[in-house]
Amino acid sequence: MNGFQICSLARRVDASIVEAFRLLPVANVSDCMSRMTAGGAQLRPYHSSGVLAGPALTVKTRPGDNLMIHKALQLAQPGDVIVVDGGGDLTNALVGELMVATAIKRGIAGFVMNGAIRDVDAIGAGTFPVYAAGVTHRGPYKDGPGEINVPISLNGMVVTPGDLILGDRDGLLCVPIDDAQRILQATQGKQDLEQVMMREIEEGTLDTLWIDAALKRLGVEVPA
């Protein structure tokens, strides 16, 4: 039927890479991706604490409808992140406490909803990662249409099924599966460098000559 499509998830980012990224701040990963990728500032965490990391199982749905999200819950494997493009619409909630409980029972790693959620007190009391664009008490429809495991876009951030989804208190990031190993190595190097810089800050030895050099290059007169 037109507008309804369920595809298989052909491949997932390797579990060892997922676990390695789990230890790294999203901000540092973003820097190593040239600061060009983001899921949008409105996609915020609603859970109490903890990071999100796992391969994306994608859902594209009509705004306000969660039929295909229910099906994605059945299809997802432990460790998957269900990532939903609901058009950013906040009229109807796409998931709530019952669907979160189902996801926890199935070992799913988290939810990302470019749309609204509800039951935020229950979600906020737990550590199961839930990112959403907003909140409403109004429930969803269950008629479709929708698609599962197709490329989607969250506010310009393209997510292909199987890509790595990362989230912490700073927000969300998608790391393309084919670039994950390279970006991991770059981020680990940046993390090591920042540890050195933190030590130099404590010791008062951090080199800040680059600031005046940059201002001089820009033609700014710096008083002696």
N, C-alpha and C positions, 0 to 999 in steps of 0.2 A: 504494500500500500504506500502511496506517495507520502513522504514525510515520516515514515516509520522505517528504521533500519537498525539492525543489531549486528555488529561485526565482531569478529574474534580479536583478541589482543595478541598480536603475532609475536611480540617480544617485549621484555621488560628490562629496565636498567638493572644491572647485576646487584645482588643483595650486598655484596662486600663494598661496593661503591656507595650504596645507600647508607650503610653504617658509618663509613668514613666521613661522608658529608654531614651526618648527624652531629658531629663534634665541632662543626665550623659555623661561625656566625653568618647569617644570610647576607649581611652587609658586605662582608669580605668576599663572599662568592660573587655578589653583584659587581663589586669593583673589578673582579677578574673577568667579568663579562662586559667590560667597557662601560658599565653603568647605563646600558642601553635597554635593559629588560626589566619589567616590573608588572605585577598583576593589578596595580592601581591602589591608591592610598585608601580607598573605601573598603577594601577587603581586609577586615580586621579580625583578630582572634577573639573568640568568645569563651574559650575554655580557661581554666584557672592558671595553668602553667604547662610547660613542656613544649618540645619542638615537634615539627611535622617533617617526615621524610619518607618517601616511598614512590613507586612507579604510578603513573597516572592511568586510571581507568576513566575515560572521558564520557560525559553525557551532554548532549545538546537538546534542550527541551523548550517547548513553548513556555513563555513566561507564565508563572503561576501554576504549572502542571508538574506533578512528580511521578507520573506513571513509570517513566523510564528510569527514574532514580530507584524506585522499588525493584525493578528488574536488575539494575546494576548491583544492588545489594546481594542479589542471588548469584550473580556472575563473578563478583569480585573474589580474588584469592587473598588469603592472609597477607598483610603488609601493603596491599594496594591502597591508593588514595583515590577516592571518588571525587572527580573534579567536574563541576556542573556549570555550563554556560546557560544561565536562565535569563540572559539579556539584561541583567542588572535591575530587573523590575522588583519593586518592594511591595507590591499590592497583596500578594499571597505568599505565605511561608512555604518553602520547599521541603524542609525537614524540621523535625522536632524531637522531643525526648524519646519517643518510641523507636524512631528510626536510628537514633544514636545508640540506643540500647541494643538494637539488632546488629549494628555495625561493630560494636564492642564484642558481642557474642561471636561474631564471625571472624574476629581478628583483623579487621580492616584498620588501616593506619590513621585515617582521618577523612574529613569532609572539607571540600572547598566549594562554596556556593556563591556564584555571581548572581545573587538574588537574596531573598529574605529567609530567616529562620524564626522559630518561636520556641517557647519553653526555655528561655535564656537563664532563668534561675537554676534549673537543673543542669543545663549544659555548663554554666559558669561554675558550678560546684565541683565539676569533674575535670579530669586531665585529658580526656579524649579530644584530640585537636579538631576544632570546628572553626573555619573561617567563613565569613559571610559579609554581604554588602549592607545588611541592615536587619531590622526586626519588625515583625507584625504578628498580631494574634490571629489574623485571618488565615484559615487553612487553605490547602491547595486543591486543585482539580486533578482528576486522574483519567484523562481521556486522550492524552497525547496532543499532537504528534511529538516525536522525539527520536533521537539517534544515540547509539552507544558505540564507543570506540571509533570515533571519527575525529579529525582535527578540529579543535575549537580555539576560540580567542577570548581571553579575559582582559578587556580593556586594552587591547593591542598586544598582549602577551600570548603568543601562539603556543598551544599545548598539543603535542602529538601523543597518541596513546603509547604508553610505555616510557615516556620521558620522566625524568626525576622532578618531583615536586618537593620544594623545601619551604618551611615556614617557621618563623619565630616571632617575637613581639614586634619586630621591625616590619613584618609583612611577608609576602609570598614571592617565590621565584620559581621559574621552570628552567631546568637545565636540560638541553637537548641530549638525548641518549647517546648520540654519536660523538658529542663533545665532552661528555661527563668526565672521562679519565683525564683529559688535558686540563679541564677547568679545576678538577680536584687537585692536581699537582700544583697548579698555579696558586690556588687558594691556600694550600698547605704552606707554600713558600711565603706568601703574604702574612700568614699567621705567625710564622717563625720570625719574620722581620718586625712585626708589631710587638712581639714579646721583647725583642732587643730594644725597641724604642721605649717601651714602658720602663725597662730597667734604666735607660739613659735619662728619662724624665725624673725618676726617683733619685738618680745620682747627680742631676743637674748638668748633664753633659750632652743633652740632645742638640744636634746641629740644626740651627734655624736660619743660617745664612741665606738659604734659598728664598726666604721671604723678601728681603731687600733686593736680592738679585732679580726676582720676578717683577717687583715694582719698578726697578730701574729699566728693565726690558720694556715695560709698558709706558715708560716716559714719566713716571711719578717721581717728583723730587722729594727725597727723604731727608729731613733735618738731621744734622750731625748730632 
